[in-house]
Amino acid sequence: MPRSIERHELQRLLAEQKAQLVEVLPADEYADEHLPGAINIPLKQLDHATTRRLDRARPVIVYCYDDQ
Amino acid sequence: MSPRAASRLESIGFEQVYDYAAGKADWGSFGLPLDGDADSSTRVGAHLRTDVPTCRLEDRLPELCRRLDESGWETCFVVNDDGVVLGRIGRAAIRGRQDLSAEEAMTPGPSTIRPSARLEDVAERMQRQSLTTLPVTTPDGRLVGLVTGADVEQARAGTKR
């Protein structure tokens, strides 16, 4: 079960474990604004092929706009 | 959306998956930088003033008066040890009430906005509520600064050019 984290934990994972950030919103929303260092894989395109560029040995943090 | 994405990643075989459910709305509301094509100058965070005076609940009004005189501001925010805004005191509230504490003189729970608020939304709100200034805080209430109506209008004029 994926763990829900807050901002401070995200910052710690980025700094200490070189976590990978993935924005799962559509490409135009990613282009508009995204967290520094995040890559974009829209939810509808999330599959084996599109996640190949992610390092499975490092944490992956996904996010969208908010929790609504 | 992100919980489904996190579950999908696990189904693909990723073992260390985390969900930052509060997302970029939360990130931006703390005034943290965002990359992308959007113009950050259209957000309040780019135009706020950070030199607004603060005080504690137990501070006495003569001291606040001195602080306002030195700063040139007409308003002061009452904050706790964590910088969370508890109240607001305008110069008018101090006049003739020198024997009070900040807690006794303050207007508690002032309305606040986040650094990520859009200038046009803030301008509309200030006009609707006849406000000349608005405190800017993080979502957990910590004071970041103050935005004035004049600054908002000047910034909007600049971003329209």
gemmi code that builds the backbone of each chain (N, CA, C; Angstrom):
import gemmi

chains = {
    "A": [
        ("MET", (0.849, -1.201, 0.000), (0.000, 0.000, 0.000), (0.882, 1.247, 0.000)),
        ("PRO", (0.754, 2.119, -0.967), (1.587, 3.338, -1.000), (1.330, 4.195, 0.238)),
        ("ARG", (2.394, 4.829, 0.702), (2.261, 5.652, 1.907), (2.035, 7.102, 1.531)),
        ("SER", (1.073, 7.715, 2.190), (0.819, 9.135, 1.969), (1.812, 9.944, 2.796)),
        ("ILE", (2.414, 10.951, 2.194), (3.403, 11.752, 2.913), (3.059, 13.233, 2.806)),
        ("GLU", (3.632, 13.997, 3.724), (3.456, 15.439, 3.693), (4.739, 16.094, 3.190)),
        ("ARG", (4.687, 17.405, 3.105), (5.755, 18.168, 2.461), (7.147, 17.920, 3.071)),
        ("HIS", (7.210, 17.901, 4.388), (8.519, 17.744, 5.026), (9.136, 16.378, 4.717)),
        ("GLU", (8.284, 15.354, 4.697), (8.773, 14.015, 4.377), (9.231, 13.957, 2.921)),
        ("LEU", (8.500, 14.624, 2.055), (8.907, 14.687, 0.640), (10.294, 15.322, 0.522)),
        ("GLN", (10.476, 16.437, 1.213), (11.765, 17.133, 1.130), (12.892, 16.258, 1.689)),
        ("ARG", (12.586, 15.502, 2.731), (13.601, 14.617, 3.304), (13.951, 13.488, 2.333)),
        ("LEU", (12.940, 12.912, 1.701), (13.192, 11.821, 0.749), (13.996, 12.308, -0.458)),
        ("LEU", (13.713, 13.541, -0.876), (14.475, 14.105, -2.002), (15.940, 14.286, -1.609)),
        ("ALA", (16.142, 14.834, -0.406), (17.505, 15.172, 0.016), (18.313, 13.938, 0.400)),
        ("GLU", (17.690, 13.005, 1.110), (18.455, 11.894, 1.678), (18.445, 10.633, 0.823)),
        ("GLN", (17.405, 10.445, 0.020), (17.314, 9.194, -0.737), (17.179, 9.412, -2.239)),
        ("LYS", (17.392, 10.655, -2.657), (17.315, 10.990, -4.085), (16.019, 10.451, -4.701)),
        ("ALA", (14.937, 10.721, -4.013), (13.631, 10.265, -4.508), (13.328, 10.908, -5.856)),
        ("GLN", (12.496, 10.209, -6.621), (12.102, 10.711, -7.936), (10.675, 11.235, -7.851)),
        ("LEU", (10.479, 12.446, -8.376), (9.160, 13.079, -8.318), (8.443, 12.890, -9.648)),
        ("VAL", (7.189, 12.450, -9.563), (6.404, 12.243, -10.779), (5.076, 12.977, -10.669)),
        ("GLU", (4.866, 13.967, -11.537), (3.554, 14.622, -11.584), (2.676, 13.824, -12.539)),
        ("VAL", (1.473, 13.461, -12.072), (0.619, 12.586, -12.870), (-0.541, 13.333, -13.527)),
        ("LEU", (-0.462, 14.651, -13.514), (-1.476, 15.471, -14.192), (-1.201, 15.488, -15.699)),
        ("PRO", (-2.160, 15.940, -16.502), (-1.919, 16.047, -17.951), (-0.738, 16.964, -18.270)),
        ("ALA", (-0.166, 16.769, -19.455), (1.073, 17.460, -19.835), (0.952, 18.978, -19.785)),
        ("ASP", (-0.222, 19.529, -20.181), (-0.332, 20.998, -20.188), (-0.298, 21.567, -18.773)),
        ("GLU", (-0.837, 20.826, -17.815), (-0.805, 21.306, -16.428), (0.606, 21.198, -15.845)),
        ("TYR", (1.304, 20.152, -16.258), (2.705, 20.018, -15.848), (3.538, 21.159, -16.431)),
        ("ALA", (3.301, 21.466, -17.702), (4.067, 22.531, -18.360), (3.827, 23.868, -17.667)),
        ("ASP", (2.620, 24.065, -17.198), (2.255, 25.317, -16.547), (3.032, 25.498, -15.238)),
        ("GLU", (2.995, 24.492, -14.389), (3.663, 24.554, -13.076), (3.946, 23.150, -12.586)),
        ("HIS", (5.145, 22.919, -12.096), (5.456, 21.627, -11.478), (6.553, 21.800, -10.441)),
        ("LEU", (6.650, 20.832, -9.556), (7.700, 20.897, -8.543), (9.060, 20.770, -9.217)),
        ("PRO", (10.051, 21.500, -8.715), (11.384, 21.418, -9.312), (11.899, 19.982, -9.360)),
        ("GLY", (12.358, 19.575, -10.514), (12.928, 18.235, -10.671), (11.924, 17.156, -11.022)),
        ("ALA", (10.650, 17.504, -11.031), (9.622, 16.484, -11.319), (9.597, 16.160, -12.808)),
        ("ILE", (9.289, 14.886, -13.107), (9.003, 14.514, -14.490), (7.493, 14.321, -14.604)),
        ("ASN", (7.013, 14.243, -15.833), (5.574, 14.128, -16.043), (5.228, 12.796, -16.687)),
        ("ILE", (4.427, 12.019, -15.985), (3.811, 10.832, -16.583), (2.325, 10.899, -16.203)),
        ("PRO", (1.480, 11.372, -17.120), (0.051, 11.479, -16.798), (-0.525, 10.133, -16.381)),
        ("LEU", (-1.477, 10.173, -15.456), (-2.066, 8.945, -14.914), (-2.504, 7.986, -16.019)),
        ("LYS", (-3.127, 8.515, -17.044), (-3.651, 7.663, -18.116), (-2.531, 6.977, -18.915)),
        ("GLN", (-1.322, 7.503, -18.784), (-0.199, 6.918, -19.534), (0.755, 6.113, -18.652)),
        ("LEU", (0.368, 5.897, -17.417), (1.245, 5.210, -16.467), (1.239, 3.704, -16.751)),
        ("ASP", (2.316, 3.196, -17.340), (2.400, 1.752, -17.610), (3.867, 1.305, -17.595)),
        ("HIS", (4.115, 0.075, -17.940), (5.488, -0.461, -17.897), (6.423, 0.345, -18.789)),
        ("ALA", (5.941, 0.734, -19.947), (6.803, 1.440, -20.901), (7.161, 2.849, -20.416)),
        ("THR", (6.148, 3.589, -19.952), (6.414, 4.993, -19.586), (7.182, 5.122, -18.278)),
        ("THR", (7.167, 4.079, -17.465), (7.894, 4.153, -16.184), (9.301, 3.555, -16.295)),
        ("ARG", (9.675, 3.171, -17.501), (10.993, 2.549, -17.685), (12.132, 3.494, -17.313)),
        ("ARG", (11.895, 4.805, -17.440), (12.960, 5.769, -17.137), (13.125, 6.005, -15.631)),
        ("LEU", (12.238, 5.428, -14.830), (12.369, 5.574, -13.369), (13.293, 4.497, -12.817)),
        ("ASP", (14.082, 4.886, -11.810), (15.000, 3.966, -11.149), (14.248, 3.228, -10.043)),
        ("ARG", (14.102, 1.928, -10.185), (13.317, 1.156, -9.206), (14.014, 1.041, -7.854)),
        ("ALA", (15.292, 1.355, -7.803), (16.027, 1.254, -6.535), (15.828, 2.492, -5.663)),
        ("ARG", (15.261, 3.526, -6.233), (15.053, 4.768, -5.466), (13.551, 5.007, -5.251)),
        ("PRO", (13.215, 5.730, -4.179), (11.792, 6.013, -3.931), (11.185, 6.823, -5.078)),
        ("VAL", (9.906, 6.591, -5.301), (9.147, 7.365, -6.284), (8.007, 8.063, -5.543)),
        ("ILE", (7.914, 9.379, -5.749), (6.843, 10.157, -5.116), (5.933, 10.694, -6.215)),
        ("VAL", (4.659, 10.353, -6.142), (3.711, 10.872, -7.127), (2.879, 11.986, -6.486)),
        ("TYR", (2.443, 12.914, -7.324), (1.577, 13.985, -6.819), (0.729, 14.507, -7.971)),
        ("CYS", (-0.367, 15.178, -7.603), (-1.152, 15.902, -8.613), (-1.356, 17.324, -8.101)),
        ("TYR", (-2.556, 17.888, -8.243), (-2.723, 19.284, -7.810), (-2.967, 19.369, -6.311)),
        ("ASP", (-3.979, 18.642, -5.843), (-4.252, 18.595, -4.407), (-5.007, 17.307, -4.113)),
        ("ASP", (-5.483, 17.197, -2.881), (-6.120, 15.940, -2.489), (-7.625, 15.947, -2.681)),
        ("GLN", (-8.158, 16.945, -3.391), (-9.610, 16.989, -3.621), (-10.015, 16.047, -4.754)),
    ],
    "B": [
        ("MET", (-6.412, 11.661, -7.517), (-5.707, 11.113, -8.673), (-4.370, 10.470, -8.280)),
        ("SER", (-3.617, 11.143, -7.396), (-2.298, 10.608, -7.059), (-2.357, 9.282, -6.290)),
        ("PRO", (-3.383, 9.022, -5.430), (-3.437, 7.686, -4.803), (-3.574, 6.575, -5.836)),
        ("ARG", (-4.343, 6.837, -6.902), (-4.496, 5.822, -7.959), (-3.171, 5.634, -8.704)),
        ("ALA", (-2.481, 6.742, -8.917), (-1.180, 6.657, -9.606), (-0.189, 5.856, -8.764)),
        ("ALA", (-0.203, 6.099, -7.454), (0.716, 5.371, -6.568), (0.399, 3.876, -6.587)),
        ("SER", (-0.876, 3.540, -6.539), (-1.265, 2.122, -6.585), (-0.891, 1.498, -7.927)),
        ("ARG", (-1.049, 2.265, -8.974), (-0.686, 1.757, -10.312), (0.811, 1.452, -10.385)),
        ("LEU", (1.611, 2.351, -9.810), (3.062, 2.126, -9.817), (3.414, 0.851, -9.060)),
        ("GLU", (2.749, 0.631, -7.950), (3.010, -0.600, -7.188), (2.621, -1.831, -8.009)),
        ("SER", (1.528, -1.708, -8.740), (1.092, -2.855, -9.555), (2.085, -3.148, -10.680)),
        ("ILE", (2.850, -2.121, -11.059), (3.856, -2.297, -12.108), (5.141, -2.912, -11.516)),
        ("GLY", (5.249, -2.858, -10.197), (6.406, -3.499, -9.577), (7.308, -2.580, -8.771)),
        ("PHE", (6.950, -1.307, -8.649), (7.759, -0.386, -7.836), (7.458, -0.649, -6.356)),
        ("GLU", (8.521, -0.696, -5.539), (8.347, -1.074, -4.133), (8.382, 0.108, -3.172)),
        ("GLN", (9.038, 1.186, -3.578), (9.117, 2.366, -2.693), (8.297, 3.503, -3.310)),
        ("VAL", (7.002, 3.443, -3.085), (6.116, 4.443, -3.701), (5.461, 5.286, -2.608)),
        ("TYR", (5.506, 6.603, -2.801), (4.902, 7.534, -1.849), (3.935, 8.456, -2.592)),
        ("ASP", (2.919, 8.879, -1.857), (1.908, 9.752, -2.443), (1.901, 11.087, -1.698)),
        ("TYR", (2.311, 12.139, -2.387), (2.239, 13.495, -1.821), (0.866, 14.041, -2.201)),
        ("ALA", (-0.137, 13.632, -1.421), (-1.533, 13.897, -1.793), (-1.872, 15.380, -1.818)),
        ("ALA", (-1.232, 16.163, -0.972), (-1.556, 17.599, -0.931), (-1.087, 18.315, -2.195)),
        ("GLY", (-0.111, 17.696, -2.896), (0.263, 18.129, -4.234), (0.831, 19.527, -4.383)),
        ("LYS", (0.838, 19.999, -5.630), (1.511, 21.275, -5.879), (0.737, 22.462, -5.321)),
        ("ALA", (-0.543, 22.284, -5.013), (-1.283, 23.369, -4.352), (-0.675, 23.623, -2.977)),
        ("ASP", (-0.362, 22.540, -2.276), (0.256, 22.657, -0.953), (1.656, 23.254, -1.072)),
        ("TRP", (2.419, 22.760, -2.006), (3.797, 23.226, -2.207), (3.809, 24.739, -2.446)),
        ("GLY", (2.965, 25.170, -3.390), (2.921, 26.596, -3.733), (2.389, 27.452, -2.601)),
        ("SER", (1.471, 26.899, -1.809), (0.872, 27.700, -0.742), (1.861, 27.983, 0.377)),
        ("PHE", (2.956, 27.240, 0.424), (4.006, 27.530, 1.396), (5.063, 28.457, 0.801)),
        ("GLY", (4.785, 28.972, -0.392), (5.696, 29.905, -1.016), (6.921, 29.238, -1.608)),
        ("LEU", (6.865, 27.923, -1.770), (8.009, 27.208, -2.338), (7.984, 27.341, -3.856)),
        ("PRO", (9.152, 27.326, -4.497), (9.205, 27.599, -5.939), (8.627, 26.470, -6.781)),
        ("LEU", (8.012, 26.856, -7.874), (7.516, 25.901, -8.869), (8.174, 26.239, -10.193)),
        ("ASP", (8.524, 25.241, -10.953), (9.054, 25.460, -12.291), (7.898, 25.409, -13.290)),
        ("GLY", (8.157, 25.916, -14.496), (7.133, 25.833, -15.533), (6.924, 27.151, -16.254)),
        ("ASP", (5.952, 27.136, -17.153), (5.707, 28.301, -18.000), (4.885, 29.384, -17.314)),
        ("ALA", (4.188, 29.019, -16.251), (3.331, 29.999, -15.577), (4.178, 31.130, -15.010)),
        ("ASP", (3.644, 32.321, -15.072), (4.376, 33.500, -14.625), (4.168, 33.680, -13.111)),
        ("SER", (5.237, 33.470, -12.330), (5.096, 33.552, -10.873), (4.773, 34.969, -10.410)),
        ("SER", (5.001, 35.969, -11.295), (4.711, 37.344, -10.883), (3.210, 37.604, -10.800)),
        ("THR", (2.397, 36.654, -11.245), (0.943, 36.813, -11.124), (0.442, 36.298, -9.776)),
        ("ARG", (1.368, 35.872, -8.912), (0.996, 35.357, -7.584), (1.408, 36.365, -6.506)),
        ("VAL", (0.674, 36.348, -5.438), (0.923, 37.275, -4.340), (2.331, 37.131, -3.765)),
        ("GLY", (2.816, 35.902, -3.718), (4.119, 35.645, -3.113), (5.246, 36.478, -3.693)),
        ("ALA", (5.086, 36.924, -4.925), (6.136, 37.718, -5.572), (6.055, 39.195, -5.206)),
        ("HIS", (5.016, 39.582, -4.481), (4.793, 41.016, -4.240), (4.547, 41.364, -2.781)),
        ("LEU", (4.844, 40.447, -1.892), (4.510, 40.750, -0.507), (5.655, 41.477, 0.197)),
        ("ARG", (5.274, 42.163, 1.256), (6.247, 42.881, 2.078), (6.494, 42.082, 3.350)),
        ("THR", (7.752, 41.948, 3.696), (8.086, 41.079, 4.831), (8.552, 41.864, 6.054)),
        ("ASP", (8.473, 43.204, 5.973), (8.978, 44.003, 7.097), (7.867, 44.471, 8.037)),
        ("VAL", (6.694, 43.883, 7.920), (5.584, 44.280, 8.786), (5.888, 43.876, 10.232)),
        ("PRO", (5.648, 44.779, 11.200), (6.002, 44.456, 12.587), (5.105, 43.388, 13.207)),
        ("THR", (5.677, 42.656, 14.146), (4.926, 41.632, 14.875), (5.113, 41.857, 16.374)),
        ("CYS", (4.244, 41.263, 17.150), (4.383, 41.331, 18.601), (3.814, 40.060, 19.206)),
        ("ARG", (3.968, 39.916, 20.518), (3.437, 38.766, 21.244), (2.212, 39.187, 22.041)),
        ("LEU", (1.454, 38.206, 22.477), (0.223, 38.471, 23.221), (0.453, 39.370, 24.432)),
        ("GLU", (1.587, 39.151, 25.092), (1.806, 39.854, 26.360), (2.439, 41.236, 26.189)),
        ("ASP", (2.851, 41.601, 24.984), (3.464, 42.916, 24.766), (2.465, 44.023, 25.108)),
        ("ARG", (2.989, 45.128, 25.639), (2.123, 46.244, 26.032), (2.027, 47.263, 24.890)),
        ("LEU", (0.945, 47.970, 24.860), (0.689, 48.887, 23.749), (1.727, 50.007, 23.578)),
        ("PRO", (2.299, 50.570, 24.656), (3.334, 51.599, 24.426), (4.495, 51.071, 23.580)),
        ("GLU", (4.878, 49.800, 23.834), (5.950, 49.184, 23.053), (5.513, 49.001, 21.595)),
        ("LEU", (4.271, 48.614, 21.401), (3.760, 48.451, 20.023), (3.746, 49.779, 19.291)),
        ("CYS", (3.356, 50.808, 20.017), (3.297, 52.152, 19.431), (4.687, 52.546, 18.913)),
        ("ARG", (5.687, 52.280, 19.756), (7.069, 52.603, 19.376), (7.487, 51.805, 18.136)),
        ("ARG", (7.079, 50.536, 18.114), (7.429, 49.657, 16.992), (6.777, 50.137, 15.690)),
        ("LEU", (5.544, 50.576, 15.800), (4.836, 51.089, 14.611), (5.489, 52.378, 14.130)),
        ("ASP", (5.834, 53.239, 15.077), (6.472, 54.514, 14.704), (7.781, 54.251, 13.965)),
        ("GLU", (8.565, 53.323, 14.472), (9.871, 53.020, 13.861), (9.724, 52.379, 12.483)),
        ("SER", (8.700, 51.569, 12.338), (8.555, 50.814, 11.089), (7.834, 51.599, 9.998)),
        ("GLY", (7.013, 52.563, 10.426), (6.229, 53.304, 9.441), (4.939, 52.600, 9.048)),
        ("TRP", (4.689, 51.433, 9.638), (3.458, 50.703, 9.345), (2.327, 51.175, 10.239)),
        ("GLU", (1.107, 50.937, 9.784), (-0.076, 51.295, 10.567), (-0.680, 50.067, 11.244)),
        ("THR", (-0.074, 48.918, 11.029), (-0.640, 47.690, 11.570), (0.458, 46.772, 12.093)),
        ("CYS", (0.089, 45.928, 13.041), (1.046, 45.011, 13.656), (0.333, 43.673, 13.844)),
        ("PHE", (1.044, 42.568, 13.652), (0.421, 41.258, 13.818), (0.881, 40.604, 15.108)),
        ("VAL", (-0.081, 40.049, 15.808), (0.211, 39.335, 17.048), (0.455, 37.878, 16.671)),
        ("VAL", (1.636, 37.357, 17.005), (1.993, 35.990, 16.622), (2.439, 35.205, 17.854)),
        ("ASN", (2.385, 33.875, 17.742), (2.900, 33.041, 18.842), (4.363, 32.668, 18.563)),
        ("ASP", (4.909, 31.769, 19.351), (6.328, 31.408, 19.220), (6.649, 30.801, 17.854)),
        ("ASP", (5.652, 30.204, 17.213), (5.867, 29.584, 15.899), (5.601, 30.547, 14.749)),
        ("GLY", (5.268, 31.792, 15.079), (4.984, 32.764, 14.024), (3.565, 32.675, 13.491)),
        ("VAL", (2.714, 31.920, 14.177), (1.313, 31.787, 13.737), (0.541, 33.050, 14.124)),
        ("VAL", (-0.205, 33.577, 13.159), (-0.946, 34.822, 13.381), (-2.147, 34.565, 14.295)),
        ("LEU", (-2.178, 35.294, 15.415), (-3.285, 35.173, 16.366), (-4.231, 36.359, 16.277)),
        ("GLY", (-3.693, 37.501, 15.885), (-4.529, 38.691, 15.828), (-3.821, 39.829, 15.121)),
        ("ARG", (-4.530, 40.934, 15.040), (-4.005, 42.101, 14.336), (-4.367, 43.351, 15.136)),
        ("ILE", (-3.452, 44.293, 15.177), (-3.713, 45.558, 15.879), (-3.371, 46.709, 14.950)),
        ("GLY", (-4.332, 47.572, 14.715), (-4.090, 48.783, 13.937), (-3.762, 49.925, 14.870)),
        ("ARG", (-3.143, 50.968, 14.330), (-2.752, 52.095, 15.173), (-3.968, 52.712, 15.881)),
        ("ALA", (-5.104, 52.722, 15.191), (-6.311, 53.316, 15.779), (-6.729, 52.592, 17.056)),
        ("ALA", (-6.481, 51.293, 17.108), (-6.879, 50.510, 18.286), (-5.997, 50.811, 19.487)),
        ("ILE", (-4.831, 51.366, 19.223), (-3.881, 51.643, 20.303), (-4.159, 52.996, 20.955)),
        ("ARG", (-4.655, 53.909, 20.122), (-4.840, 55.286, 20.574), (-5.682, 55.352, 21.863)),
        ("GLY", (-5.143, 55.947, 22.886), (-5.900, 56.146, 24.125), (-6.093, 54.888, 24.957)),
        ("ARG", (-5.396, 53.792, 24.611), (-5.576, 52.535, 25.363), (-4.230, 51.985, 25.790)),
        ("GLN", (-3.361, 52.863, 26.227), (-1.968, 52.511, 26.485), (-1.768, 51.464, 27.584)),
        ("ASP", (-2.790, 51.233, 28.413), (-2.589, 50.337, 29.550), (-2.905, 48.880, 29.225)),
        ("LEU", (-3.185, 48.592, 27.966), (-3.603, 47.231, 27.603), (-2.446, 46.398, 27.056)),
        ("SER", (-2.675, 45.074, 27.051), (-1.736, 44.172, 26.380), (-2.191, 43.998, 24.935)),
        ("ALA", (-1.306, 43.418, 24.122), (-1.669, 43.155, 22.724), (-2.874, 42.231, 22.661)),
        ("GLU", (-2.906, 41.247, 23.542), (-4.023, 40.297, 23.549), (-5.349, 40.998, 23.783)),
        ("GLU", (-5.333, 41.994, 24.669), (-6.575, 42.706, 25.000), (-7.007, 43.655, 23.882)),
        ("ALA", (-6.044, 44.140, 23.123), (-6.368, 45.162, 22.120), (-6.551, 44.597, 20.715)),
        ("MET", (-6.119, 43.361, 20.506), (-6.097, 42.851, 19.123), (-7.484, 42.457, 18.619)),
        ("THR", (-7.590, 42.465, 17.304), (-8.742, 41.848, 16.646), (-8.310, 40.427, 16.321)),
        ("PRO", (-8.918, 39.423, 16.938), (-8.428, 38.051, 16.731), (-8.825, 37.475, 15.379)),
        ("GLY", (-8.027, 36.499, 14.937), (-8.361, 35.716, 13.740), (-8.551, 36.502, 12.467)),
        ("PRO", (-7.588, 37.358, 12.080), (-7.770, 38.104, 10.829), (-7.765, 37.181, 9.612)),
        ("SER", (-8.474, 37.598, 8.567), (-8.473, 36.828, 7.314), (-7.072, 36.831, 6.730)),
        ("THR", (-6.702, 35.716, 6.141), (-5.365, 35.601, 5.547), (-5.461, 34.993, 4.151)),
        ("ILE", (-4.387, 35.141, 3.389), (-4.289, 34.499, 2.076), (-2.957, 33.769, 1.978)),
        ("ARG", (-2.821, 32.903, 0.959), (-1.599, 32.132, 0.780), (-0.700, 32.843, -0.250)),
        ("PRO", (0.607, 32.571, -0.227), (1.504, 33.177, -1.219), (1.139, 32.786, -2.656)),
        ("SER", (0.473, 31.645, -2.822), (0.139, 31.180, -4.170), (-1.145, 31.806, -4.717)),
        ("ALA", (-1.785, 32.667, -3.939), (-3.034, 33.287, -4.407), (-2.759, 34.148, -5.647)),
        ("ARG", (-3.695, 34.118, -6.576), (-3.541, 34.912, -7.806), (-3.892, 36.376, -7.539)),
        ("LEU", (-3.105, 37.281, -8.143), (-3.301, 38.711, -7.929), (-4.728, 39.138, -8.246)),
        ("GLU", (-5.275, 38.616, -9.342), (-6.626, 39.053, -9.735), (-7.653, 38.642, -8.687)),
        ("ASP", (-7.486, 37.455, -8.089), (-8.417, 37.006, -7.056), (-8.292, 37.870, -5.798)),
        ("VAL", (-7.039, 38.208, -5.469), (-6.800, 39.021, -4.279), (-7.360, 40.434, -4.481)),
        ("ALA", (-7.154, 40.990, -5.670), (-7.667, 42.337, -5.967), (-9.185, 42.359, -5.837)),
        ("GLU", (-9.813, 41.328, -6.362), (-11.280, 41.256, -6.305), (-11.750, 41.162, -4.854)),
        ("ARG", (-11.065, 40.359, -4.075), (-11.442, 40.189, -2.661), (-11.232, 41.475, -1.871)),
        ("MET", (-10.113, 42.152, -2.119), (-9.827, 43.384, -1.381), (-10.864, 44.449, -1.707)),
        ("GLN", (-11.273, 44.487, -2.957), (-12.271, 45.463, -3.371), (-13.627, 45.130, -2.737)),
        ("ARG", (-13.987, 43.860, -2.799), (-15.285, 43.425, -2.287), (-15.403, 43.651, -0.786)),
        ("GLN", (-14.303, 43.434, -0.066), (-14.345, 43.544, 1.389), (-13.782, 44.876, 1.895)),
        ("SER", (-13.494, 45.783, 0.949), (-12.944, 47.111, 1.297), (-11.689, 46.997, 2.160)),
        ("LEU", (-10.757, 46.141, 1.754), (-9.519, 45.938, 2.501), (-8.385, 46.720, 1.836)),
        ("THR", (-7.483, 47.250, 2.639), (-6.315, 47.935, 2.075), (-5.064, 47.064, 2.173)),
        ("THR", (-5.085, 46.100, 3.097), (-3.959, 45.161, 3.229), (-4.506, 43.781, 3.586)),
        ("LEU", (-3.691, 42.753, 3.314), (-4.051, 41.382, 3.698), (-2.788, 40.658, 4.150)),
        ("PRO", (-2.856, 39.997, 5.304), (-1.697, 39.204, 5.722), (-1.579, 37.930, 4.878)),
        ("VAL", (-0.360, 37.556, 4.612), (-0.083, 36.356, 3.823), (0.550, 35.329, 4.759)),
        ("THR", (-0.049, 34.165, 4.835), (0.462, 33.127, 5.727), (0.592, 31.803, 4.977)),
        ("THR", (1.328, 30.890, 5.592), (1.353, 29.521, 5.106), (0.026, 28.867, 5.500)),
        ("PRO", (-0.298, 27.692, 4.952), (-1.572, 27.060, 5.324), (-1.690, 26.782, 6.813)),
        ("ASP", (-0.566, 26.612, 7.511), (-0.661, 26.379, 8.951), (-0.600, 27.677, 9.750)),
        ("GLY", (-0.786, 28.798, 9.079), (-1.005, 30.059, 9.774), (0.216, 30.900, 10.073)),
        ("ARG", (1.393, 30.480, 9.635), (2.612, 31.250, 9.931), (2.692, 32.471, 9.020)),
        ("LEU", (3.004, 33.612, 9.619), (3.059, 34.861, 8.859), (4.227, 34.849, 7.878)),
        ("VAL", (3.934, 35.130, 6.619), (4.972, 35.234, 5.592), (5.220, 36.691, 5.262)),
        ("GLY", (4.159, 37.495, 5.271), (4.291, 38.905, 4.959), (2.926, 39.537, 4.814)),
        ("LEU", (2.923, 40.691, 4.172), (1.688, 41.458, 4.016), (1.640, 41.966, 2.588)),
        ("VAL", (0.449, 41.978, 2.022), (0.307, 42.548, 0.690), (-0.645, 43.734, 0.786)),
        ("THR", (-0.305, 44.817, 0.093), (-1.159, 46.007, 0.110), (-1.949, 46.098, -1.189)),
        ("GLY", (-3.084, 46.780, -1.118), (-3.903, 46.969, -2.314), (-3.131, 47.703, -3.399)),
        ("ALA", (-2.336, 48.697, -2.988), (-1.561, 49.465, -3.966), (-0.548, 48.569, -4.670)),
        ("ASP", (0.107, 47.693, -3.904), (1.086, 46.777, -4.503), (0.415, 45.814, -5.476)),
        ("VAL", (-0.772, 45.344, -5.090), (-1.499, 44.408, -5.956), (-1.859, 45.083, -7.279)),
        ("GLU", (-2.369, 46.314, -7.190), (-2.771, 47.020, -8.415), (-1.562, 47.333, -9.286)),
        ("GLN", (-0.471, 47.734, -8.646), (0.754, 48.033, -9.401), (1.280, 46.770, -10.084)),
        ("ALA", (1.238, 45.653, -9.369), (1.716, 44.386, -9.937), (0.819, 43.934, -11.089)),
        ("ARG", (-0.469, 44.113, -10.908), (-1.404, 43.714, -11.985), (-1.175, 44.556, -13.224)),
        ("ALA", (-0.936, 45.848, -13.037), (-0.664, 46.728, -14.166), (0.605, 46.282, -14.884)),
        ("GLY", (1.603, 45.861, -14.076), (2.873, 45.419, -14.649), (2.754, 44.127, -15.415)),
        ("THR", (1.965, 43.202, -14.908), (1.844, 41.902, -15.570), (0.950, 41.967, -16.808)),
        ("LYS", (0.167, 43.062, -16.932), (-0.697, 43.195, -18.116), (0.064, 43.768, -19.300)),
        ("ARG", (1.227, 44.394, -18.994), (1.987, 45.049, -20.077), (2.490, 44.039, -21.094)),
    ],
}
model = gemmi.Model(1)
for chain_id, residues in chains.items():
    chain = gemmi.Chain(chain_id)
    for i, (resn, *xyz) in enumerate(residues, 1):
        res = gemmi.Residue()
        res.name, res.seqid = resn, gemmi.SeqId(i, " ")
        for name, pos in zip(("N", "CA", "C"), xyz):
            atom = gemmi.Atom()
            atom.name, atom.element = name, gemmi.Element(name[0])
            atom.pos, atom.b_iso = gemmi.Position(*pos), 0.0
            res.add_atom(atom)
        chain.add_residue(res)
    model.add_chain(chain)
structure = gemmi.Structure()
structure.add_model(model)
structure.setup_entities()
